[in-house]
Amino acid sequence: MLSQFLQFMFSGVTVGATYALAALGFTLIYNASNVINFAQGEFIMLGGMLTVFFLKTGLPMPVALVLAVAIPAAVGILVEKLAIEPAKGAEVVGLIIITIGASLVLRGFVQIWLGKGVATFPAFSGDAPIAIGGAALAPQTLWVLGTTAAIVVALWLFFNRTLAGKAILATSFDPLAAQLVGINTQWVLLVSFALSAAIGAIGGILLTPITMTSYDVGIMLGLKGFVAAVVGGLGNGLGAVVGGLMVGIIEALSAGYISSAYKDAAPFLLIFVVLFFLPRGLFGAKATERV
């Protein structure tokens, strides 16, 4: 029983770390612009699909990985410039619809360009499992957890130790005041979209050797990342990480102990339960306390 529980936990933490990265993407953009970007899942999909594509063209793995992160970051900037910026001042619902439209465009483009097939590439450190307590831990899981932890630390340093990061934080607290002290809030939006897309792409790259990828995987990954962000407290970085891990673990436990048929329903049940008792999420104490 212990080994089975550990196996479910390993699986949950692995996929939960990816949800955490997706939730961080939602948090970055929400803090900078109050926009909920439902195209975030497509950036995750792009990371995996582009890596597969570039590896098939014969590019070395490091080059393929860099391009698979840089291109989604550029796409994120384009989404902001071509879709969000022209709609400045629109209602929140209108902006959400715009991001959903951007998601559909990206998904359709990848479907036409790269096809509908399922794809993957080899794990970074091989497939030989590591035995822990009778359960098998895939080496790729360590890459997922280690990279997620590194991104969280890097973001903390960026927001607390750099002028650019502090400019984004200032914009998240009060955009008008930030403009009055000379912060270019439009630049902040571009950086936020680029960072969000890059983080999502990294999540897709890390997860692809484990779960494979296709043009439509971003739908559920994005939705579960949104659930994680809301459960943790929309706009809170720590909440995004905790929420992502919670969603992944509960999803894995429900699939293992109840039925895999309910795997995708578990995160949405979690959001109802959490928001019933904590309407602002686990760490969403005040709107002005966004991080």
HELIX and SHEET records of a PDB file:
HELIX    1   1 LEU A    2  SER A   33  1                                  32    
HELIX    2   2 GLN A   40  LYS A   56  1                                  17    
HELIX    3   3 MET A   61  VAL A   79  1                                  19    
HELIX    4   4 GLU A   80  ILE A   84  3                                   5    
HELIX    5   5 GLU A   85  ALA A   87  5                                   3    
HELIX    6   6 VAL A   92  LEU A  114  1                                  23    
HELIX    7   7 PRO A  139  ARG A  161  1                                  23    
HELIX    8   8 LEU A  163  PHE A  173  1                                  11    
HELIX    9   9 PRO A  175  LEU A  180  1                                   6    
HELIX   10  10 THR A  185  THR A  211  1                                  27    
HELIX   11  11 GLY A  218  GLY A  232  1                                  15    
HELIX   12  12 GLY A  237  TYR A  257  1                                  21    
HELIX   13  13 SER A  260  TYR A  262  5                                   3    
HELIX   14  14 ALA A  266  PHE A  277  1                                  12    
HELIX   15  15 ALA A  287  GLU A  289  5                                   3    
SHEET    1   A 2 ILE A 130  ILE A 132  0                                        
SHEET    2   A 2 ALA A 135  LEU A 137 -1                                        
END                                                                             
